[in-house]
Amino acid sequence: MSAEARLKEKNITLPPPPTPMANYVSAVRVGNLLFLAGHGPIREGRARARGKLGKDMTVEEGYQVAREVGLNLLATVRASLGNLDKVKRIVKVLGMVRSAEDFGDQPKVINGFSDLMVEVFGEAIGKHARSAVGMAELPVGIPVEIEMIVEVE
């Protein structure tokens, strides 16, 4: 089943792609690779979540934020390619989690993103190489920022 068909079947609606917050573009295509800038839980220019994991937010709340960030990234991919079915593979992901001191569950938080990619693309396309790291701060106090590299047709 195609990614676009899976979105419809699972009743997943993508938001409008977010606008960059500074002097950069959301995606750059080089050959058959699409490099996506870091995305956060931003809708209509406003942060939908703020806080530090392990202090202000639980792992479960962070997981949901990472899933929302994944929807934003998919919106940017669709805007860049015209259709998610042009994705051949999610290659590499960097998940950044704004973390309180001694918080070590960054991988569990970023699973919100990774699980969404497998849900939308299936195991063969959606499983990816990944880093999940803790950060002292992220822009405008967001709890999660994710960037990725996608192989495209």
PAZAPA-4460 file (N, C-alpha, C; in steps of 0.05 Angstrom, whole numbers, plus 32768, in hexadecimal, padded with zeros to 4 digits):
% residues 153
    n_x    n_y    n_z   ca_x   ca_y   ca_z    c_x    c_y    c_z   seq   type   mol
   8011   7FE8   8000   8000   8000   8000   8012   8019   8000     1      M     A
   800A   802D   7FF1   801A   8046   7FEF   8017   8056   8008     2      S     A
   802A   8068   800C   8029   807A   8023   8010   808C   8023     3      A     A
   800A   8097   800C   7FF2   80A8   800A   7FD9   8098   8011     4      E     A
   7FD7   807F   8008   7FC0   806E   800F   7FBF   8067   802D     5      A     A
   7FD6   8063   8038   7FD7   805D   8055   7FCE   8075   8065     6      R     A
   7FD5   808D   805D   7FCC   80A5   806B   7FAD   80A6   806B     7      L     A
   7FA1   80A1   8054   7F84   80A1   8052   7F78   808B   8062     8      K     A
   7F83   8073   8061   7F78   805C   806F   7F79   8061   808D     9      E     A
   7F8E   806D   8097   7F92   8072   80B4   7F86   808D   80BD    10      K     A
   7F7A   809B   80AA   7F6E   80B5   80B0   7F82   80C9   80BC    11      N     A
   7F9A   80C9   80B0   7FAF   80DC   80B9   7FAF   80F3   80A6    12      I     A
   7FAC   810B   80B0   7FAC   8123   80A1   7FC5   8133   80A6    13      T     A
   7FD3   813A   8091   7FEB   814A   8094   7FE4   8168   8096    14      L     A
   7FF2   8176   80A7   7FEE   8193   80AA   7FFB   81A1   8092    15      P     A
   7FF6   81BB   808F   8005   81CB   807B   8022   81CA   8083    16      P     A
   8035   81C9   8070   8051   81C8   8077   8059   81E1   8086    17      P     A
   8069   81DE   809B   8072   81F5   80AA   8084   8207   809A    18      P     A
   8084   8220   80A1   8096   8234   8095   80B0   8236   80A5    19      T     A
   80C7   8237   8097   80E0   823A   80A6   80DF   8251   80B9    20      P     A
   80ED   824E   80D0   80ED   8263   80E5   8103   8277   80E1    21      M     A
   8115   8272   80CE   812C   8285   80CA   8135   8283   80AD    22      A     A
   814D   8289   80A7   8158   828B   808C   8162   8270   8082    23      N     A
   814F   825E   807B   8155   8244   8070   813C   823A   8062    24      Y     A
   813F   8223   8054   8129   8216   8047   8122   81FC   8056    25      V     A
   810A   81F3   8053   8101   81DB   8061   810C   81C1   8056    26      S     A
   8112   81C1   803C   811C   81A9   802F   812E   81B0   8017    27      A     A
   8142   81A0   8013   8154   81A3   7FFC   8158   8187   7FEF    28      V     A
   8153   8186   7FD5   8157   816D   7FC7   8172   816E   7FB9    29      R     A
   8181   8158   7FBD   819A   8155   7FAF   819A   8139   7FA3    30      V     A
   8197   8137   7F88   8195   811D   7F7B   817C   810F   7F85    31      G     A
   8180   80F7   7F8F   8169   80E7   7F99   8165   80E9   7FB7    32      N     A
   8172   80FD   7FC4   816F   8101   7FE0   8161   811B   7FE6    33      L     A
   814E   811A   7FF9   8141   8132   8003   8149   8136   8020    34      L     A
   8157   814C   8025   8160   8153   8040   814C   8166   804C    35      F     A
   8141   815F   8063   812D   8170   8071   8139   817D   8089    36      L     A
   8135   8197   808B   813E   81A7   80A1   8130   819E   80BA    37      A     A
   813B   81A5   80D1   812E   819E   80EA   8113   81AA   80EC    38      G     A
   80FF   819A   80F4   80E4   81A2   80F7   80DC   819E   8114    39      H     A
   80CA   81AF   811E   80C0   81AC   8139   80A2   81AB   8139    40      G     A
   8095   81AC   8150   8078   81AC   8152   806D   81C8   814D    41      P     A
   8071   81D2   8135   8069   81ED   812E   8051   81EC   811A    42      I     A
   803C   81FA   8121   8025   81FC   810E   801E   821A   810D    43      R     A
   801A   8223   80F4   8012   823F   80F0   8025   8252   80FE    44      E     A
   803F   824B   80FE   8054   825D   8109   8056   825D   8127    45      G     A
   8047   824B   8134   8047   824B   8152   804F   822F   815C    46      R     A
   805E   822E   8172   8065   8215   817E   804C   8209   818C    47      A     A
   8046   81F0   8186   802F   81E3   8192   8037   81D5   81AC    48      R     A
   8051   81D3   81B1   805A   81C6   81CA   8074   81D4   81D2    49      A     A
   8078   81D6   81EC   8091   81E1   81F7   8097   81D2   8211    50      R     A
   80B1   81D0   8217   80B8   81C4   8230   80CF   81B0   822D    51      G     A
   80D8   81A6   8244   80EE   8193   8245   80E3   8177   824D    52      K     A
   80ED   8163   823E   80E6   8148   8246   80F3   8141   8260    53      L     A
   80E5   8134   8271   80F0   812D   828B   80EC   8142   82A0    54      G     A
   80E1   8159   8298   80DB   816F   82AB   80BF   8178   82A7    55      K     A
   80B8   8182   828F   809E   818D   8289   808C   817A   827A    56      D     A
   8098   8165   826E   8089   8152   825D   8091   8136   8263    57      M     A
   807E   8124   8260   8083   8107   8263   808D   80FC   8248    58      T     A
   8098   80E4   8249   80A1   80D6   8231   8089   80D3   821E    59      V     A
   8071   80CC   8228   805A   80C8   8218   8052   80E2   8209    60      E     A
   8053   80F8   8218   804D   8112   820B   8062   8119   81F6    61      E     A
   807B   8114   81FC   8091   8118   81E8   808D   8107   81D0    62      G     A
   8085   80EE   81D4   807F   80DC   81BD   806A   80E8   81AB    63      Y     A
   8055   80F3   81B6   8040   8100   81A5   804A   8118   8197    64      Q     A
   805C   8128   81A4   8068   813F   8197   8079   8136   817F    65      V     A
   8089   8121   8183   809A   8116   816E   8089   810D   8156    66      A     A
   8072   8101   815C   8060   80F8   8147   8056   8111   8137    67      R     A
   804E   8126   8146   8045   813E   8139   805B   814B   8127    68      E     A
   8074   814A   8131   808A   8154   8121   808D   8143   8108    69      V     A
   8088   8129   810A   8089   8117   80F3   8074   811F   80DE    70      G     A
   805C   8127   80E7   8047   8130   80D5   8051   8149   80C6    71      L     A
   805E   815B   80D5   8068   8173   80C8   807D   816C   80B3    72      N     A
   808F   815A   80B9   80A4   8151   80A6   8097   8145   808E    73      L     A
   8083   8134   8092   8075   8128   807B   8067   813D   806A    74      L     A
   805C   8151   8076   8050   8167   8067   8065   8175   8055    75      A     A
   807D   8179   8060   8092   8186   8050   809B   8173   803A    76      T     A
   809D   8159   803F   80A4   8146   802A   808F   8147   8014    77      V     A
   8076   8146   801B   8061   8147   8006   8062   8161   7FF7    78      R     A
   8066   8177   8004   8068   8191   7FF6   8080   8192   7FE4    79      A     A
   8096   8185   7FEB   80AE   8185   7FDB   80AC   8172   7FC3    80      S     A
   809E   815B   7FC6   809D   8147   7FB1   8083   8145   7FA3    81      L     A
   806E   8151   7FAF   8053   814F   7FA3   8043   8137   7FAD    82      G     A
   8051   8123   7FB8   8044   810A   7FBF   8057   80F9   7FD0    83      N     A
   804D   80EE   7FE6   805E   80DD   7FF8   8066   80C3   7FEB    84      L     A
   8058   80BB   7FD6   805E   80A2   7FC9   8079   80A3   7FBA    85      D     A
   8084   80BB   7FB7   809F   80BD   7FAA   80B6   80B8   7FBE    86      K     A
   80AF   80B3   7FD7   80C4   80AC   7FEB   80CB   808F   7FE7    87      V     A
   80E5   808A   7FE3   80EF   806E   7FE1   80F9   8063   7FFB    88      K     A
   8102   8075   800D   810D   806C   8027   8111   8083   8039    89      R     A
   810A   8080   8052   8112   8093   8067   812E   8089   806F    90      I     A
   8142   809A   806A   815E   8090   806D   8169   8096   8088    91      V     A
   8169   80AF   8091   8177   80B7   80AA   8167   80CC   80B8    92      K     A
   8165   80C9   80D2   8156   80DC   80E3   8167   80E5   80FA    93      V     A
   8166   80FF   8100   8172   8109   8119   815B   8115   812A    94      L     A
   8156   8108   8141   8142   8112   8153   814F   811F   816B    95      G     A
   8147   8138   816F   8152   8148   8185   813C   814D   819A    96      M     A
   8142   8147   81B3   812F   8149   81C8   8139   815C   81DD    97      V     A
   812A   8171   81E2   8131   8184   81F7   812D   8176   8212    98      R     A
   8143   8171   8220   8142   815F   8237   814B   816C   8251    99      S     A
   813E   8164   8266   8147   816B   8281   8160   815B   8287   100      A     A
   816F   8165   829B   8187   8156   82A3   817F   813A   82AC   101      E     A
   818F   8127   82A5   818A   810B   82AC   8173   80FD   829D   102      D     A
   8167   810B   8289   8153   80FE   8279   8161   80ED   8264   103      F     A
   815A   80D4   8261   8168   80C3   824E   8156   80B3   823C   104      G     A
   813D   80BB   823A   812A   80AC   8229   8125   80B9   820E   105      D     A
   8139   80C7   8203   8136   80D4   81E9   812D   80C0   81D3   106      Q     A
   8138   80A7   81D3   812F   8094   81BE   8111   808E   81C0   107      P     A
   8106   808C   81D8   80EA   8086   81DC   80D9   809E   81D1   108      K     A
   80E2   80B6   81D5   80D4   80CE   81CB   80D4   80CD   81AC   109      V     A
   80EB   80CA   81A0   80ED   80CA   8183   80DF   80B3   8176   110      I     A
   80D9   809E   8185   80C9   8088   817A   80AE   8092   8170   111      N     A
   80A4   80A8   817B   808B   80B4   8171   808D   80BA   8153   112      G     A
   80A4   80C4   814B   80A9   80CA   812F   80AE   80B0   811F   113      F     A
   80BF   809F   812A   80C7   8087   811B   80AF   8074   8117   114      S     A
   809E   8072   812B   8086   8061   8129   8074   806C   8113   115      D     A
   8071   8087   8111   8061   8093   80FC   806C   808C   80E0   116      L     A
   8086   808E   80DD   8092   8088   80C2   808C   806B   80BA   117      M     A
   808E   8058   80CD   8088   803C   80C6   806A   8039   80C1   118      V     A
   8059   8047   80CF   803C   8047   80CB   8034   8051   80AF   119      E     A
   8041   8066   80A7   803B   8072   808D   8048   8064   8075   120      V     A
   8061   805C   8078   8070   8051   8062   8074   8033   8063   121      F     A
   806F   8026   807A   8074   800A   807D   8091   8006   8085   122      G     A
   8098   7FED   808D   80B3   7FE7   8098   80C9   7FEC   8084   123      E     A
   80C5   7FE3   806B   80DA   7FE4   8057   80E3   8000   8050   124      A     A
   80D1   8013   8050   80D7   802E   8048   80DA   8040   8061   125      I     A
   80C9   803B   8075   80C8   804C   808D   80DD   8048   80A2   126      G     A
   80E8   8030   80A5   80FD   802B   80B8   8116   803A   80AF   127      K     A
   8124   8046   80C2   813A   8058   80BB   8151   8057   80D0   128      H     A
   8168   8060   80C7   817E   8065   80DA   8177   807E   80EA   129      A     A
   817F   807F   8104   8176   8094   8114   8189   809A   812B   130      R     A
   818A   80B4   8132   8196   80BC   814B   8181   80CB   815B   131      S     A
   8181   80C7   8175   816E   80D5   8187   817F   80E0   819E   132      A     A
   8182   80FB   819F   8194   8107   81B2   8186   811C   81C3   133      V     A
   8191   8121   81DA   8187   8135   81EC   8194   8150   81E7   134      G     A
   8184   8165   81EA   818E   8180   81E6   8186   8191   81FF   135      M     A
   8198   81A4   8206   8191   81B6   821C   817A   81C8   8214   136      A     A
   817B   81D2   81FB   8166   81E5   81F1   8161   81DF   81D4   137      E     A
   8149   81E6   81CB   8141   81E6   81AF   8133   8201   81AA   138      L     A
   8130   8208   8190   8124   8222   8189   8109   8226   8196   139      P     A
   8103   823D   819F   80EA   8246   81AB   80DF   8233   81C1   140      V     A
   80F1   8224   81CD   80E9   8212   81E3   80DB   81F9   81DB   141      G     A
   80DB   81F2   81C1   80CE   81D9   81B8   80DC   81C1   81C5   142      I     A
   80CD   81AB   81CA   80D9   8194   81D6   80E6   8180   81C3   143      P     A
   80DE   8181   81A9   80E9   816E   8196   80EE   817C   817B   144      V     A
   8105   8176   816F   810B   817F   8154   8116   8167   8146   145      E     A
   810D   8163   812D   8116   814B   811D   811D   8154   8101   146      I     A
   8134   814A   80F7   813B   814D   80DB   813E   8132   80CF   147      E     A
   813C   8130   80B4   813F   8116   80A7   8149   8118   808B   148      M     A
   8153   8102   8081   815B   80FF   8065   814A   80E9   8059   149      I     A
   813F   80EE   8041   812D   80DC   8034   8137   80D6   8018   150      V     A
   8137   80BC   8010   813D   80B5   7FF5   8124   80B7   7FE5   151      E     A
   8125   80C3   7FCD   810D   80C8   7FBD   8111   80BE   7FA1   152      V     A
   80FB   80BA   7F92   80FC   80B2   7F76   8109   80C7   7F65   153      E     A
***
